[in-house]
Amino acid sequence: MSSVPVVLINCHTKGDIAPAILPAHALGAETAVRHLTASGHRRIAFINGEGWMEASKDRLRGYKRGLKTADIAFDAKLVRSGNWTLSGGHDCTRELLALPEPPTAIFCASDEMAIGCYEATKEAGLSIPRDLSVIGFDDASSSRHLEPPLTTIRVPHEDMGRRAITHIYAKREAQKLGIIAGKLQIDCPLVERKSVGLPRPHRILKLV
């Protein structure tokens, strides 16, 4: 290997031969679902990215874990793939809202898909969060300017960058930091804004 200090951010090598700093995708997704269940939601849909991607697999695992923690059975009919795109989020939301028992909340695996979710919700004549609660993932700059501002999970880019610099400039201390090899996952915190509310009473009655 090269003698130049290397640390990867938001990616890793096969076999983890180089140190890598990654977002804790699964824990972030679980945090999102826990926030929704704490607000009273039981029928929570999930719009994921491309299924082959590791981030998608991790976020799906966190979604399932959040449901299990609240003693909610996983329902595959509430999961869609929006391929990380605005149009994907839009089309998946239309499908979910057309279900005989539509969700009271949708967790989108990216803010881009959440924007599409907002558009489809508005087209359906519904209001966020009165009729539908929505959570995104990323904390993109656009998320705070939506109406209402989007509650989301922040990918800690700055924190990951700081830790990478710390590793590069303190290589001798890397063993103590736990990133001399393998992966270090950084927590993805909830950014609470205005897109999550209580489920509407008539929707709760439908699920009893």
KOLVEX-633944 format. One line per 3 residues: their letters; for each residue x, y, z of N, C-alpha, C, O. Coordinates in Angstrom, 3 decimals. Each point is the difference from the previous one (the first is absolute). Example, Ala and Ser with C-alpha at 12.3 -4.5 7.8 and 13.67 -1.06 7.14 Angstrom:
% KOLVEX-633944
as> 13.190 -5.690 7.800 -0.890 1.190 0.000 0.900 1.200 0.000 1.036 -0.019 0.665  -1.386 1.069 -1.385 0.820 1.190 0.060 -0.770 1.090 0.730 0.509 1.108 0.169;
% end
This chain:
% KOLVEX-633944
mss> 0.831 -1.208 0.000 -0.831 1.208 0.000 0.863 1.256 0.000 1.180 -0.042 0.348  -1.780 1.148 -0.739 0.716 1.267 -0.036 0.355 0.459 1.402 -0.724 -0.272 0.958  1.861 0.980 -0.846 0.397 0.547 1.298 -0.753 1.277 0.328 0.094 0.508 1.117;
vpv> -0.843 0.018 -2.087 -0.811 1.203 0.225 -1.213 -0.378 0.844 -0.721 -0.932 -0.355  0.474 1.636 1.475 -1.160 -0.326 0.828 -1.304 0.144 -0.790 -0.210 0.996 -0.692  -0.648 -1.987 0.802 -1.261 -0.011 -0.730 -1.136 -0.352 0.950 0.129 -0.922 0.806;
vli> -1.224 1.639 -0.892 -1.225 -0.377 0.690 -1.157 0.287 -0.954 -0.056 1.069 -0.608  -0.850 -2.006 0.480 -1.125 0.128 -0.915 -1.208 0.579 0.736 -0.216 -0.272 1.181  -0.565 1.077 -1.904 -1.208 0.603 0.570 -1.204 -0.441 -0.817 -0.038 0.175 -1.218;
nch> -0.944 -0.748 1.903 -1.271 -0.414 -0.599 0.180 -1.105 -1.053 -0.824 -0.144 -0.903  1.892 -0.619 1.028 0.236 -1.167 -0.845 1.049 -0.856 0.693 0.656 0.454 0.937  -0.496 -1.695 -1.395 1.023 -0.846 0.600 0.489 -1.007 -1.025 -0.653 -0.242 -1.015;
tkg> 1.805 -0.338 1.293 0.608 -0.960 -0.913 -0.460 -1.412 0.321 -0.446 -0.281 1.113  0.556 -0.584 -2.072 -0.291 -1.410 0.224 1.003 -0.548 1.014 1.210 0.167 -0.153  -1.720 -0.808 1.166 0.861 -0.517 1.044 0.400 1.040 1.028 0.707 -0.310 0.959;
dia> -1.156 1.546 -1.154 0.275 1.090 0.950 1.489 0.143 0.296 0.406 0.115 1.157  0.401 -0.124 -2.215 1.449 0.109 0.195 0.450 1.436 0.252 1.116 0.235 0.462  -1.986 0.717 -0.766 0.296 1.405 0.296 -1.041 0.507 0.994 -1.160 -0.408 -0.060;
pai> 1.560 1.290 0.970 -0.976 0.547 0.948 -1.086 0.786 -0.734 0.278 0.690 -0.982  -1.506 -0.801 1.463 -1.129 0.670 -0.646 -0.932 0.578 1.058 -0.247 -0.613 1.039  -0.260 1.796 -1.327 -0.960 0.663 0.879 -1.329 0.070 -0.744 -0.083 0.551 -1.097;
lpa> -0.965 -1.123 1.716 -1.283 -0.152 -0.670 -1.134 0.534 0.861 0.107 0.010 1.226  -1.196 0.437 -1.855 -1.195 0.325 0.775 -0.608 -1.291 0.544 0.067 -1.040 -0.655  -0.652 1.101 1.835 -0.695 -1.155 0.565 -1.402 -0.063 -0.608 -0.982 0.384 0.635;
hal> 0.907 -0.871 -1.866 -1.267 0.000 -0.749 -1.119 -0.714 0.745 -1.106 0.525 0.120  1.397 -1.724 0.379 -1.049 -0.788 0.651 -0.515 0.687 1.258 -1.208 0.055 0.232  2.117 0.465 0.573 -0.411 0.676 1.225 -0.789 1.266 -0.316 -0.961 0.324 0.698;
gae> 1.363 0.394 -1.749 -0.750 1.190 -0.392 -1.412 -0.340 -0.411 -0.941 0.697 0.381  0.772 -1.768 -1.160 -1.333 -0.423 -0.429 -0.840 -0.424 1.202 -1.186 0.318 0.083  1.807 -1.033 0.838 -0.727 -0.406 1.206 -0.454 1.223 0.792 -1.112 0.025 0.527;
tav> 1.973 0.988 -0.445 -0.360 1.241 0.695 -1.221 0.654 -0.637 -0.882 0.490 0.704  0.831 -0.481 -2.032 -1.145 0.585 -0.706 -1.289 -0.733 0.338 -1.016 0.626 0.299  1.058 -1.941 -0.346 -1.206 -0.796 0.286 -0.413 0.167 1.460 -1.189 0.105 0.303;
rhl> 2.158 -0.079 0.590 -0.327 0.194 1.413 -0.691 1.351 0.229 -0.908 0.108 0.825  1.343 0.911 -1.556 -0.625 1.317 0.137 -1.464 -0.059 -0.451 -0.875 0.612 0.613  0.628 -1.347 -1.680 -1.370 -0.125 -0.492 -0.873 -0.813 0.954 -1.147 0.367 0.256;
tas> 1.674 -1.454 0.263 -0.798 -0.803 0.928 -0.258 0.757 1.294 -1.055 -0.158 0.614  2.013 0.978 -0.197 -0.197 0.812 1.206 -1.103 1.032 -0.201 -0.613 0.461 0.963  0.363 -0.099 -2.231 -1.074 0.946 -0.327 -1.335 -0.703 -0.206 -0.997 0.646 -0.321;
ghr> 0.969 -1.967 0.502 -1.254 -0.742 -0.075 -0.229 -0.767 -1.281 -1.043 -0.634 -0.158  1.995 0.676 -0.765 -0.197 -0.673 -1.284 0.273 -1.499 0.118 0.960 -0.425 0.643  -1.824 -0.360 -1.276 0.160 -1.451 -0.033 0.111 -0.528 -1.434 0.570 -1.065 -0.236;
ria> -1.112 1.810 -0.697 0.068 -0.421 -1.411 0.987 0.929 -0.709 -0.369 1.063 -0.499  1.611 -1.487 0.468 1.105 0.835 -0.482 0.590 -0.625 -1.258 0.494 -1.127 0.030  -0.548 1.860 -1.125 0.563 -0.480 -1.264 1.458 0.433 -0.121 0.465 0.903 0.697;
fin> 0.240 -1.578 -1.605 1.424 0.307 -0.205 0.286 0.041 -1.496 -0.245 -0.971 -0.716  0.768 2.110 0.248 0.449 0.134 -1.383 1.523 -0.034 0.020 0.641 0.934 0.481  -0.068 -2.006 -1.003 1.435 -0.239 0.080 0.691 0.374 -1.302 -0.649 0.333 -0.992;
geg> 1.995 -0.393 1.011 0.782 0.205 -1.207 0.130 -1.295 -0.782 -0.794 -0.923 0.181  1.780 0.854 -1.040 0.213 -1.204 -0.802 0.395 -1.162 0.901 0.900 0.115 0.831  -1.593 -1.240 -1.013 0.126 -1.109 0.926 1.372 -0.621 0.093 0.339 -0.587 1.027;
wme> 0.473 0.702 -2.088 1.316 -0.637 0.009 1.033 0.779 0.800 1.062 -0.534 0.320  -1.355 1.787 0.009 0.973 0.844 0.680 0.061 -0.317 1.492 -1.017 -0.296 0.629  2.216 0.363 -0.080 0.185 -0.305 1.418 -0.781 0.961 0.885 -0.572 -0.412 1.009;
ask> 0.540 1.698 -1.381 -0.749 0.978 0.801 -1.479 -0.354 0.039 -0.646 0.146 1.038  0.103 -0.611 -2.165 -1.406 -0.391 -0.050 -0.261 -1.200 0.897 -0.986 -0.035 0.736  1.877 -0.944 -0.803 -0.155 -1.193 0.833 0.054 0.367 1.482 -0.779 -0.513 0.804;
drl> 1.705 1.405 -0.453 0.132 0.404 1.400 -1.227 0.774 0.466 -0.483 -0.213 1.112  -0.021 1.107 -1.952 -1.154 0.806 0.407 -1.256 -0.857 0.099 -0.850 0.250 0.855  0.719 -1.251 -1.711 -1.121 -0.930 0.111 0.103 -0.795 1.302 -1.002 -0.230 0.678;
rgy> 2.214 -0.184 -0.339 0.188 -0.735 1.247 -0.377 0.864 1.199 -0.625 -0.484 0.944  1.003 1.766 -0.977 -0.359 0.898 1.087 -1.494 0.251 0.074 -0.564 0.095 1.091  -0.081 0.013 -2.247 -1.466 0.160 -0.057 -0.682 -1.186 0.676 -0.893 0.178 0.829;
krg> 1.317 -1.384 -1.187 -0.593 -1.203 0.599 0.254 -0.053 1.499 -0.868 -0.404 0.774  2.065 0.815 -0.374 0.345 -0.029 1.414 -0.850 0.989 0.790 -0.416 -0.285 1.123  0.159 1.459 -1.722 -0.841 0.982 0.664 -1.423 -0.493 0.174 -0.621 0.244 1.034;
lkt> 0.097 -0.939 -2.043 -1.341 -0.580 0.103 -0.043 -1.059 1.102 -0.921 -0.031 0.816  1.933 -0.832 -0.811 0.034 -1.090 0.975 0.041 0.538 1.418 -0.639 -0.546 0.899  1.396 1.622 -0.702 0.094 0.603 1.333 -1.364 0.455 0.495 -0.284 -0.060 1.196;
adi> -0.569 0.521 -2.126 -1.342 0.466 0.361 -1.037 -1.109 -0.109 -1.200 0.261 0.087  1.659 -1.507 -0.280 -0.892 -1.155 -0.116 -0.972 0.147 -1.168 -1.182 -0.329 0.111  1.708 0.833 -1.244 -0.782 0.150 -1.225 0.517 -1.013 -1.010 1.198 -0.048 -0.278;
afd> -2.090 -0.755 -0.268 0.402 -1.023 -0.965 0.446 0.655 -1.309 -0.615 0.960 -0.466  1.678 -1.485 -0.113 0.470 0.490 -1.295 -0.998 -0.384 -1.079 -0.449 -1.145 -0.057  0.100 2.096 -0.798 -0.942 -0.220 -1.103 0.700 0.393 -1.297 0.222 1.186 -0.248;
akl> 0.124 -2.161 -0.573 0.740 0.263 -1.245 -0.777 0.898 -0.948 0.602 0.663 -0.845  -1.924 -0.626 0.965 -0.810 0.854 -0.890 0.241 1.475 0.263 -0.363 0.841 -0.823  0.964 -0.516 1.950 0.247 1.401 0.350 1.414 0.450 -0.382 0.411 1.112 0.332;
vrs> 0.319 -1.967 -1.019 1.372 0.334 -0.402 0.066 0.153 -1.517 -0.503 -0.846 -0.740  1.123 1.925 0.287 0.161 0.272 -1.426 1.445 0.435 -0.261 0.709 0.407 0.921  -0.282 -0.497 -2.181 1.309 0.491 -0.407 -0.171 1.212 -0.893 -0.553 -0.090 -1.097;
gnw> 1.040 1.238 1.586 -0.088 1.235 -0.770 1.288 0.355 -0.705 0.090 1.047 -0.641  0.931 -1.922 0.753 1.268 0.183 -0.721 0.669 1.346 0.258 0.698 0.527 -0.865  -0.912 0.025 2.055 0.642 1.245 0.443 -0.469 1.233 -0.772 0.580 1.070 0.184;
tls> -1.594 -1.167 -1.035 -0.380 1.119 -0.862 -1.283 0.680 0.468 -0.825 -0.597 0.693  0.679 1.861 -1.090 -1.224 0.736 0.313 -1.208 -0.677 -0.644 -1.031 -0.177 0.649  1.153 -0.200 -1.914 -1.118 -0.646 -0.691 -0.323 -1.353 0.620 -1.162 -0.403 0.062;
ggh> 2.210 -0.304 0.401 -0.236 -1.273 0.667 -0.781 0.183 1.287 -0.923 -0.765 0.279  1.280 1.769 0.507 -0.731 0.284 1.224 -1.439 0.375 -0.279 -0.907 -0.391 0.735  0.701 1.148 -1.797 -1.346 0.408 -0.406 -0.850 -1.198 -0.374 -1.117 -0.150 0.496;
dct> 1.638 -0.709 -1.370 -0.780 -1.145 -0.492 -0.274 -1.012 1.108 -1.090 -0.568 0.075  2.079 0.348 0.779 -0.199 -0.944 1.106 -1.055 0.511 0.978 -0.801 -0.781 0.513  0.800 2.078 -0.258 -0.994 0.573 0.904 -1.401 -0.158 -0.577 -0.936 -0.321 0.732;
rel> 0.782 0.538 -2.020 -1.311 -0.199 -0.643 -0.487 -1.438 0.197 -1.174 -0.232 0.291  2.084 -0.726 -0.452 -0.364 -1.400 0.187 -0.410 -0.279 1.444 -0.983 -0.698 0.250  1.736 1.244 0.691 -0.280 -0.241 1.413 -1.319 0.633 0.434 -0.753 -0.590 0.776;
lal> 0.480 1.785 -1.276 -1.245 0.674 0.368 -1.222 -0.671 -0.621 -1.122 0.196 0.466  1.338 -0.988 -1.514 -1.104 -0.704 -0.663 -0.320 -1.342 0.655 -0.960 -0.660 -0.397  1.745 0.245 1.392 -0.260 -1.264 0.673 -1.339 0.045 0.733 -0.428 1.071 0.431;
pep> -0.236 -2.213 -0.285 -1.267 -0.032 0.757 0.154 0.563 1.414 -0.897 0.662 0.520  2.051 -0.939 0.088 0.322 0.585 1.297 1.301 0.791 -0.152 1.078 -0.540 0.245  -1.164 1.792 -0.640 1.222 0.786 -0.256 0.755 0.269 1.291 -0.579 -0.042 1.085;
pta> 1.855 0.313 -1.204 0.795 0.318 1.203 -0.380 1.351 0.584 -0.512 0.874 -0.700  0.767 -0.718 1.983 -0.164 1.314 0.635 1.323 0.761 0.005 0.038 1.193 0.298  1.054 -1.900 -0.635 1.322 0.626 -0.032 0.860 -0.699 -1.045 -0.141 -1.201 -0.233;
ifc> 1.034 1.965 -0.395 0.945 -0.554 -0.970 1.403 0.452 0.367 0.265 1.190 0.166  0.619 -2.157 -0.044 1.421 0.273 0.221 0.711 -0.185 -1.333 -0.019 -1.089 -0.573  0.644 2.154 0.080 0.712 -0.025 -1.278 1.500 -0.089 0.275 0.522 0.716 0.855;
asd> 0.166 -1.594 -1.579 1.427 -0.236 0.237 0.882 1.106 -0.555 1.224 -0.095 0.089  -1.812 1.142 -0.659 0.763 1.187 -0.407 -0.947 1.193 -0.017 -1.206 -0.152 -0.191  1.767 1.333 0.394 -0.814 1.214 -0.065 -0.521 0.237 -1.411 -1.086 0.552 -0.179;
ema> 1.861 -0.970 -0.831 -0.446 0.155 -1.383 -1.312 -0.761 -0.222 -0.930 0.530 -0.610  0.858 -1.747 1.094 -1.241 -0.761 -0.136 -1.107 0.595 0.856 -1.174 -0.086 -0.360  1.535 0.688 1.489 -1.001 0.648 0.844 -0.639 1.184 -0.714 -1.187 0.266 0.190;
igc> 1.958 0.449 -1.010 -0.575 1.104 -0.782 -1.060 -0.545 -0.954 -1.073 0.586 -0.143  1.377 -1.713 -0.510 -0.996 -0.632 -0.860 -1.213 -0.440 0.782 -1.126 0.092 -0.489  1.346 -0.574 1.711 -1.102 -0.388 0.875 -0.890 1.200 0.316 -1.225 -0.120 -0.004;
yea> 1.821 1.257 0.273 -0.750 1.231 0.259 -0.891 0.329 -1.197 -1.177 0.322 0.165  1.741 -0.405 -1.367 -0.756 0.372 -1.201 -1.198 -0.919 -0.204 -1.102 0.458 -0.300  1.329 -1.761 0.465 -1.097 -0.955 -0.193 -1.082 0.179 1.062 -1.187 -0.152 -0.289;
tke> 1.589 0.471 1.503 -0.962 0.227 1.082 -0.873 1.209 -0.313 -1.214 -0.028 0.198  1.846 1.084 -0.688 -0.748 1.203 -0.360 -0.959 -0.284 -1.153 -1.145 0.452 0.014  1.613 -1.199 -1.007 -0.857 -0.354 -1.142 -1.216 -0.812 0.433 -1.057 0.078 -0.626;
agl> 1.204 -0.853 1.690 -1.103 -0.820 0.503 -0.977 0.800 0.859 -0.984 -0.541 0.505  1.264 1.826 -0.345 -0.870 0.852 0.799 0.211 -0.163 1.492 -0.866 0.361 0.797  2.008 -0.903 -0.417 0.299 -0.222 1.404 1.031 1.011 0.486 0.682 0.650 -0.793;
sip> -0.587 -0.534 2.101 0.899 0.977 0.610 0.987 -0.695 0.933 -0.346 -0.950 0.703  1.577 1.443 -0.713 1.046 -0.470 0.913 0.171 1.044 1.107 0.186 1.174 -0.318  -0.240 -1.548 1.605 -0.132 -1.358 0.537 -1.412 -0.358 0.419 -0.205 -1.022 0.656;
rdl> -0.788 1.850 -1.024 -1.362 -0.259 0.460 -0.502 -1.379 -0.432 -0.552 -0.752 0.803  0.755 0.430 -2.098 -0.477 -1.273 -0.532 1.086 -1.062 -0.106 -0.290 -1.196 0.034  1.522 1.627 -0.160 1.105 -0.934 -0.204 1.274 0.598 0.596 0.343 1.151 -0.273;
svi> 0.347 -1.937 1.080 1.299 0.422 0.532 1.106 -0.529 -0.902 -0.110 -1.093 -0.556  1.176 1.875 0.415 1.101 -0.370 -0.896 1.330 0.281 0.687 0.182 1.041 0.631  0.748 -1.992 -0.763 1.376 0.187 0.453 0.940 -0.332 -1.153 -0.229 -0.959 -0.737;
gfd> 1.281 1.750 0.582 1.001 -0.251 -1.026 1.292 -0.517 0.601 0.058 -0.375 1.172  0.980 0.364 -2.002 1.332 -0.438 0.447 1.035 0.766 -0.813 -0.079 0.016 -1.228  1.027 0.606 1.867 1.128 0.738 -0.591 0.172 1.358 0.658 1.123 0.406 0.298;
das> -2.242 0.312 -0.065 0.008 1.406 0.403 0.634 0.857 -1.086 0.905 0.792 0.262  -1.398 -0.967 -1.495 0.423 0.847 -1.115 -0.444 1.437 0.271 -0.958 0.231 0.737  1.651 0.722 -1.331 -0.307 1.413 0.254 -1.439 0.350 -0.378 -0.596 0.903 0.586;
ssr> 0.043 -1.616 -1.561 -1.370 0.284 -0.437 -1.041 -0.410 1.028 -1.117 0.517 -0.021  1.459 -1.440 0.926 -0.999 -0.570 0.905 -0.601 1.040 0.942 -1.170 -0.101 0.369  1.949 1.085 0.014 -0.514 0.999 0.940 -0.869 1.036 -0.693 -0.694 0.773 0.661;
hle> 0.726 -0.752 -1.994 -0.769 1.000 -0.746 -1.301 -0.553 -0.573 -0.736 0.722 -0.673  0.448 -1.993 0.932 -1.273 -0.561 -0.428 -1.114 0.565 0.869 0.251 0.582 1.055  -1.477 -0.762 -1.512 -1.155 0.453 0.784 -0.921 -1.190 0.264 -0.694 -0.452 -0.910;
ppl> 0.675 -0.063 2.145 0.750 0.462 1.163 1.453 -0.477 -0.055 0.310 -0.935 -0.739  0.589 1.565 1.512 1.385 -0.468 0.037 0.067 -1.485 0.378 -0.749 -0.474 0.854  1.651 -0.235 -1.501 0.051 -1.457 0.105 0.785 -0.480 1.220 1.151 0.386 0.203;
tti> -1.781 -1.219 0.590 0.717 -0.744 1.037 0.837 -1.062 -0.707 -0.496 -0.692 -0.888  1.760 0.562 1.279 0.887 -0.881 -0.757 1.093 -0.564 0.901 0.141 0.396 1.157  0.621 -1.319 -1.707 1.160 -0.562 0.681 1.247 0.602 -0.650 0.164 -0.066 -1.218;
rvp> 0.702 0.645 2.028 1.175 0.679 -0.542 1.153 -0.979 -0.221 0.378 -0.747 0.903  0.180 0.762 -2.130 1.253 -0.704 -0.265 1.116 0.947 0.432 0.121 1.093 -0.553  0.701 -1.492 1.536 0.951 0.929 0.637 1.278 0.197 -0.821 1.076 -0.430 0.414;
hed> -1.194 1.072 -1.563 1.151 0.165 -0.889 1.159 0.730 0.682 1.155 -0.410 -0.118  -1.473 1.495 0.831 1.067 0.776 0.638 0.712 -0.820 1.070 1.226 0.041 0.110  -1.989 -0.774 0.667 0.599 -0.818 1.047 0.894 -1.079 -0.608 1.093 -0.263 0.501;
mgr> -1.563 -0.362 -1.585 0.806 -1.024 -0.658 1.291 0.611 -0.547 1.065 -0.612 0.091  -1.158 1.807 -0.655 1.188 0.666 -0.521 1.003 0.337 1.091 1.204 -0.177 -0.181  -1.706 0.668 1.326 0.889 0.332 1.118 0.728 -1.239 0.506 1.190 0.045 0.310;
rai> -1.917 -1.140 -0.232 0.621 -1.230 0.497 1.036 -0.524 -0.995 1.021 -0.565 0.393  -1.293 0.758 -1.681 0.973 -0.427 -1.007 1.284 0.813 0.115 1.095 -0.558 -0.075  -1.218 1.878 0.258 1.179 0.857 0.149 0.768 -0.364 1.268 1.230 -0.037 0.007;
thi> -1.975 -0.230 1.060 0.644 -0.412 1.247 0.830 -1.259 -0.216 1.110 -0.121 0.517  -1.656 -0.806 -1.281 0.718 -1.243 -0.282 1.273 0.265 -0.815 1.063 -0.548 0.292  -1.190 1.381 -1.297 1.142 0.264 -0.887 1.125 0.711 0.739 1.173 -0.313 -0.202;
yak> -1.531 1.279 1.069 1.026 0.785 0.679 0.452 -0.610 1.332 0.912 0.514 0.648  -1.537 -1.579 -0.261 0.409 -0.656 1.249 0.023 -1.505 -0.218 -0.626 -0.767 0.732  1.368 0.364 -1.764 0.010 -1.414 -0.379 0.440 -0.894 1.155 -0.485 -1.123 0.139;
rea> 1.381 1.608 0.669 0.485 -0.816 1.105 -1.081 -0.250 1.047 0.065 -0.954 0.775  -1.071 1.848 -0.775 -1.080 -0.143 0.971 -1.201 -0.729 -0.593 -1.007 -0.190 0.682  1.103 -0.213 -1.929 -1.156 -0.597 -0.673 -0.502 -1.249 0.698 -1.205 -0.251 0.042;
qkl> 2.132 -0.542 0.513 -0.420 -1.211 0.699 -0.928 0.344 1.160 -0.985 -0.695 0.249  1.310 1.770 0.453 -0.835 0.421 1.129 -1.362 0.476 -0.478 -1.000 -0.175 0.697  0.952 0.779 -1.889 -1.257 0.510 -0.530 -0.870 -1.102 -0.573 -1.171 0.234 -0.300;
gii> 1.715 -1.421 0.143 -0.796 -1.106 -0.499 -0.179 -0.012 -1.491 -0.915 -0.663 -0.489  1.764 1.381 -0.286 -0.179 0.047 -1.446 1.292 -0.370 -0.733 0.209 0.390 -1.149  0.649 -1.144 1.830 1.231 -0.401 -0.680 -0.314 -0.973 -1.131 0.739 -0.078 -0.981;
agk> -1.836 -0.661 1.119 -0.467 -0.899 -1.047 -1.491 -0.206 0.219 -0.525 0.286 1.076  -0.149 -0.785 -2.103 -1.424 -0.233 0.148 -0.810 1.275 -0.130 0.445 0.981 -0.596  -1.670 -1.012 1.177 -0.947 1.098 -0.195 -0.393 0.630 1.331 -0.174 -0.683 1.010;
lqi> 0.041 1.994 -1.039 -0.526 0.741 1.137 -1.304 0.646 -0.445 -0.019 0.774 -0.957  -1.074 -1.092 1.654 -1.295 0.561 -0.356 -0.332 1.173 0.906 0.147 -0.076 1.220  -0.601 1.166 -1.840 -0.326 1.229 0.711 -1.519 0.136 0.084 -0.702 -0.200 -0.992;
dcp> 0.203 0.537 2.166 -1.444 0.139 0.200 -0.603 1.038 -0.941 0.612 1.026 -0.294  -1.818 -1.314 -0.168 -0.766 0.912 -0.856 -1.175 0.524 0.828 -0.978 -0.723 0.187  1.047 1.953 0.309 -1.028 0.500 0.920 -1.284 0.434 -0.709 -0.001 0.325 -1.187;
lve> -1.074 -0.330 1.944 -1.286 0.501 -0.480 0.007 1.524 0.013 0.420 0.617 0.978  -0.889 -0.011 -2.073 -0.199 1.443 -0.069 -1.501 0.227 -0.038 -0.638 -0.193 -1.035  0.084 0.597 2.144 -1.452 0.113 0.119 -0.482 1.364 -0.496 0.423 1.048 0.489;
rks> -1.316 -1.096 -1.470 -0.593 1.239 -0.521 -1.530 -0.089 0.102 -0.526 -0.180 1.098  -0.200 0.301 -2.223 -1.462 0.144 0.111 -0.798 -1.027 -0.817 -1.206 0.170 -0.177  1.845 -1.219 -0.316 -0.715 -0.909 -0.908 -0.545 -1.253 0.666 -0.499 -0.900 -0.676;
vgl> 0.593 0.840 2.000 -0.530 -1.153 0.736 -1.036 0.477 1.008 0.248 0.909 0.792  -1.411 -1.543 -0.844 -1.064 0.300 0.945 -0.658 -1.276 0.470 0.467 -1.098 -0.303  -1.550 1.242 1.042 -0.752 -1.160 0.451 -0.797 -0.583 -1.150 -0.431 0.745 -0.881;
prp> 0.219 -2.063 0.862 -0.857 -0.583 -1.042 -1.430 0.480 0.182 -0.472 0.170 1.124  -0.208 0.046 -2.236 -1.388 0.469 0.076 -0.892 -1.070 0.598 0.177 -1.182 -0.296  -1.144 1.572 1.142 -0.856 -0.987 0.677 -0.699 -0.965 -0.953 -0.084 -1.192 0.294;
hri> -0.424 1.683 -1.437 -0.739 -0.891 -0.904 0.912 -1.059 -0.590 -0.457 -1.086 -0.357  1.749 1.391 0.251 0.927 -1.002 -0.529 0.337 -1.024 1.066 0.217 -1.169 -0.315  -0.171 1.583 1.554 0.233 -0.953 1.082 -1.143 -0.995 0.052 0.225 -1.199 0.161;
lkl> -1.458 1.690 -0.297 -1.175 -0.871 0.076 0.024 -1.048 -1.099 -0.451 -1.125 0.215  0.961 1.466 -1.374 0.055 -0.941 -1.108 0.901 -1.194 0.302 -0.159 -1.073 -0.583  1.099 1.270 1.494 0.974 -1.058 0.264 -0.359 -0.842 1.216 0.697 -0.969 0.300;
v> -1.766 1.317 0.403 -0.412 -0.745 1.193 -0.671 -1.310 -0.418 -0.422 -0.778 0.856;
% end
